[in-house]
Amino acid sequence: MPSRVGTDDEVRPWLDELGLPGLVDIHVHFMPQNVLDKVWSYFDGTGIWPINYRTSEEERLQTLRNLGVTGFAPLVYPHKPGMAAWLNDWALDFGTRVPEAVPTATFFAEPDADEYVRKALDAGARCFKVHVQVGAYDPRDPLLDPVWGMIAEAGVPVVTHAGNGPIPGAHTGMDVLAQVLERHPRLTAVIAHAGMPDYLPALDLVRRFPRVHIDTTMVGVPFSEAFAPLPDDWALRLADLGDRVAFGSDFPNIPYDYATQLRAIAEWEIGSDFLRSVLYFNPSALLRLN
């Protein structure tokens, strides 16, 4: 195992110890500034969630580069109808003009979702984001059947926030996601936050469906452990799932530094091969970077 990574400045030397050329982060948020301002305002309103990287877009990109992030998915998501299509235009452009980013897209349960999702796929989208809690729509809505089907057929991953954390939504829960997967078993779903706080049901879905993964976003860090602690045997449960776990951070919307997430994963003590797969090779494969 490499030495402990303590601060952001220590991330690059730590990656060198692992023999990795960098990090690939499947769960990063870049958005139009007016949308990001609203997201930050929401977190500010909680009183417990300071945004650690509240800087300009260019400064945030440079921070990722300094950390050694060589590839990432800049995720966007709508909170109401009529929003997803123009978010997709923005995200597809961002993923084209920023060398480390991949083009991404999103959708909402609305009549034209299949049209703009097809357009996004044709334009080269390599990752989708679904936020069931924020969108407050039912992912089982029949309007979305052709959408899930297209994405499954394309083999493009969908980072899906469907767990009951930080607070339950009208249609959150691994039981709801399971019904989507039963209809579309070839879907490449990446369960955001490892299903937090429903970690074990999320792992059940990973074992049931061959294309389901979890991401590490906010998993095991002290902030999350205070309200959604991992099971004591977490490392044991992950030991044979090393190819189904992908690194995610939630940068920049995190109330701690980036190194904290890396340290949490390393402290599971599953081994260097596991770290190399999770931090680089698995997300690279999902985003088609190699």
N, C-alpha and C positions, 0 to 999 in steps of 0.2 A: 504494500500500500504506500502511496506517496505521503509526504508530510502533510500536516494540517494546514488548510488554507484559512487564514485569519481575516484578511482585508482584501478589498478590491485590487490593491497594488500587488498582492501575492498570487492573483489568479493565473497570470501568464506563466510565471515560474512553476506553478503547480501543474499546469497543463504540460509543460515541458517534461516534468517528472513522469507524467503518465504516457509520454510519447505521442501526444495528440497535436495536430496542427492548429487546433482551435476548438471552439464550442459551436454547436448548432442548437439554436433555441427555437422550439416550435410554438412558443406561447409568449409573444411580445405584442405590445399595443402601440401602433402609430395610427393616428386618425386625423381627419381635418381638425384644425385648431379649435373651432367653435364646438365641435363634438367633444374633444378632449377636455376642454374647459368645463363642460357640463359633468363629465365623468369625475374630474378632480373636485368639482364643487360638491358632488354627492359624497365622496370620501371625506372631504373636509367637514361635512355636516355630521359625520359619525362621531367626531371628537376623539377618535382612537386610531385613526388611520392616516398618518402623515405621508405625503408622497415624497419618497426619498430622492427621486430624480426629476424634480420639477424644473426643467430647463428648456431651452429652445430645441426645436427639432434637430438642427445641426449639432448642437451640443450633445443631445441624446445619442445620435448616431456615432459621434466620436467616442462617447463613453463605451458603447458596445465594441467599437473597434479596439479601444485600449484594453478592454477585458479579453480580447481574443475571440470575439464572436465573428465567425467567418460566414455564417448563414443564419437566417431567421425568417419566421413567418410573421409579418405585421398584420395583426388581426383586427378586424372591425366587426361591429354588430349593430343592428337596428333595435330601437325600443318602441317603434310604432310602424304601421303600414306606410308604404310610399317612400321609404327611406333607404332600403337595401340597394336599389339599383344605382343610385348616385354614389353611395358608399363604395360599391364595387368599382365604379369608374375611377374613383380616387385611389383605391387600394391597388388596382391593376396598374395604374400609372406609377404609383409609388414603387411597386415591385419591379417595374421596368427601369426606373431611373436610379434606384439605389442598388449598387452592385451586390451587396450582401443579402438583400431582401428577395423573397420570391413573391410573385403575384398572388394575391389572395382575394377571397370574396365571401359573401354571406347571403342570407336570405331570411324571409319572414313568411308566415303562413298567409298568403294573399294570392288572388287569382293569377297574377302574371309572374309568379315566382319561377315557374318552369321556363318561361321565356328568358328572363334575365340570368338565370342560372346557366342555361344553355349558352347564352352569349358570353358569360364569364368563362366557361369551360373552353369555348372556341377561341377566346382571347388568351388562353394559357394559364388560367388560375390553377395553382398547385396546392392550395389548401383552402378550406372553408372554415368559418367560425359560426357556431350556433350557441346562443346564450338563452336557454329556455327560461331562466329566472327573470332576466331583464326584459326579454320580449313578451313574457307572460302569454305565450301561445302554446297550443298543444302540438308537440312534434308528431303526434299520430294523426293530425288533421289530414283528411283525404286529399286536400289541396297539395300536400307535400309528398304524396306517394310518387309522382313522377320525378320530383326533385331528388329524393333519396335514391331512386332507381338510377337516374342519370349519373349521380356522383359515385354510386357503387360501381356502375359499369365502367366509369372512367378510372377507377382505382385511386381517386384523389382523397386524401384524408380530410375528415371533418373533426376539428377540435370542438368538442361538445360539452358545454357547461350545463349538465343536467342533474347534478347532485343537489342535496338539500342545504348546502352551505353557501354563503354564511348564514342565510335564512331560507327556509323552504319557500317555494313558489307554487303557483296554482297547478303547475304540471311538471314539477321536478320529481326526482327519485329514480333510482336504478330500475324499478319495476316498470316505469313508463318507457325508459330507454330500451329495456329488454323487449318491449312489444314492437318498437321500431325495428330492432335488430332481427326479431323473428320474421318480420315482413321482408327485410332486406339483409339477409345473413352474410352477404358478400361486402357489406359496407365497411370501409376502412375508417372506423370511428376511433378517435383518440379522446378518452374520457378525461376532461380537464380536472385538475386538482385531485386526480385519482379517485374521483367521486365524492370527495370530502362532504360530509363526515362518514359517508357510507362506503368506507374503504373495502370491506370484505365483499359486499354485493358487487362492487365494481370489479374486483378480482374474479368473482364468479363469472361475470360476463366475458372477461378476457379468456377464461378457460373454455367457455361455451362456444365462442365465436372466433374463428381463426384470424380475422383481420382486426380485431379490437385490441387497442393499446390503452395504457394510461399515461398521462404526463405528470411530471413531478411538481407542478406549479404550486408553490406555497406549502408543499407537503413536508411535514417533519420539522419545520422551522419553529423556533420558540413562540412566535406570534400565534401560529395556528395550533400548536400543541396546547395552548391555554384553553381553547374551546373545542378542538376536534383532535384529540390525541390519537396517534397511531396505535394499533394493537401491539401488545408486547412482542408478538411473534412475527412482526411485519417483515423483517429481513428474511426469516425462514420461508415465508410465503412467497417472497419475490425471487428466491434463489434460483428457481428453474424457469423464470419468466424474463430473463435478461434481454431477450430480443423483442419484448413487448412493452418496454418502458422507454419513454422519450423525455429528454430534458425540456423543461419549460420553467419560466421564471416569473411571468407577469410584469416584467420591466415595461415601463418605468413606474407602474402603479403599485409599488410595494413599500411597506413601512419599515424597511431595513435595507442593508446594502446587499448587492448582488452576490457577494461571496457567502452570505449566510445560507442561501439555498444550496450552493455547492457543498458547503460544510455539512449541512444536514444530510445530503445524499451520501457523502463519504462516511459519515458516522453510522450508517447502516452496516458498514463493514462487511459487504458482500464480496468485495475483491476488486482488483484493478481491471480485470477483464469486463466485469459488470459496469464499472465507471466508464470505461472507454466506449462500450456499446451505448450506454444511456446518454452520455454527454455529446457523442459525435456520430457514431455509425448508425444508430437507429433513427434519429431525427433526419440525418442526411438521406437515408433510404426513403423515408416517408415523403420528404420534400423533393426527391429526385435530384439530389445534389451530387450523387456519385454514380 
